[in-house]
């Protein structure tokens, strides 16, 4: 990652999770269990948005924690623990998506008569469930539209957006996690928000999805609204 080096911070003093990881380095099983408890749900949620398979996301989260434990003796607190953890998660998710992409390639090529093509959101949604933007959609249908919208973002845009909105990471922390510069992260986030709003526009215009009105935090629709703002 390019750019000037930042002054080193004492993360041991400022990050309690770093202190826990240092205990893990000394083979504390209790400290490791505490870190898993703190991050497991958050990690699965982010990974689920990246691979769109809950069971796979759970398996990948387990792999991330296994990597954390296996690398405990080499651990040095050079960043926030969450930044280090999601750096590992980003690598694991990227490997998983490449594997999924290779397995799907033959089917995609066959369906597109030998040519890869991008499906607009409306076409994807209609093909999947017969949904039309002008019809009022129920909660599950709206969640499916949001999922398809997130699918239109490329891997880097989606990861940057998830770390920004779900984890509340700063530009610098996201840049560290993704091994990119801060300007690159700002550009990714800007393009991701524009792209997400663009693909959701037909449903926003029909009143099915509002990008501003608040809804329960647990809702996938709420997540998409926040992501695009």
Residue pairs with C-beta under 8 A, 6 or more apart in sequence:
1 175
1 176
1 179
1 180
1 181
2 181
3 181
3 182
6 172
8 78
11 18
11 77
11 78
11 79
11 80
11 81
12 18
12 19
12 22
12 77
15 77
15 80
15 81
17 35
17 38
17 80
17 81
17 82
18 77
18 80
18 81
20 31
20 34
20 35
20 81
21 31
21 35
21 68
21 72
21 75
21 77
21 81
21 84
22 75
22 77
23 30
23 31
24 31
24 32
24 35
24 68
24 69
24 72
24 75
25 72
25 73
25 75
27 72
32 68
32 69
32 72
35 65
35 68
35 81
36 65
39 82
39 85
40 61
40 65
42 166
42 167
43 61
43 64
43 65
43 85
43 86
43 89
44 54
44 57
44 58
44 61
45 57
45 166
46 86
46 89
46 162
46 163
46 166
46 167
47 56
47 57
47 60
47 61
47 64
47 89
47 92
47 93
48 54
48 57
49 150
49 158
49 162
50 57
50 93
50 96
50 97
50 155
50 158
50 159
50 162
51 57
51 60
51 93
51 96
51 97
51 100
52 147
52 151
56 96
60 89
60 92
60 93
60 96
61 89
63 92
64 85
64 88
64 89
64 92
67 88
67 92
68 85
68 88
78 84
79 173
79 176
80 173
82 167
82 169
82 173
83 169
83 173
83 176
83 177
86 163
86 167
86 169
86 177
87 176
87 177
87 178
87 179
90 159
90 177
90 178
93 155
93 159
94 155
97 155
108 116
109 115
109 116
118 152
119 127
120 199
121 145
121 148
121 149
121 152
121 199
121 200
121 202
122 133
122 202
124 148
124 151
125 131
125 144
125 145
125 148
126 132
128 144
128 148
129 141
129 144
131 137
131 141
131 144
131 145
133 202
133 203
133 205
133 206
133 208
134 206
135 206
136 207
136 208
137 145
137 203
137 208
139 219
139 221
142 203
142 208
142 209
142 220
142 221
143 219
143 220
143 221
145 200
145 203
145 208
145 209
146 200
146 209
146 220
146 221
146 223
146 224
147 220
148 199
149 196
149 199
149 200
149 224
150 158
150 196
150 224
150 227
152 195
152 196
152 199
153 161
153 192
153 195
153 196
156 178
156 180
156 188
157 188
157 189
157 191
157 192
157 195
158 192
159 178
160 174
160 178
160 185
160 188
160 189
160 192
161 188
161 189
161 192
161 193
161 196
161 227
162 227
163 169
163 173
163 174
163 177
163 178
164 174
164 189
165 223
165 226
165 227
166 223
169 177
171 182
171 185
171 186
172 182
174 180
174 185
175 181
175 182
175 184
175 185
178 185
180 188
192 227
193 227
193 228
193 229
196 224
196 227
196 228
197 204
197 211
197 228
200 209
200 211
200 224
200 228
203 209
204 210
204 211
209 221
209 224
209 225
210 225
211 225
211 228
211 229
212 225
212 229
213 225
214 222
215 221
215 222
215 225
216 222
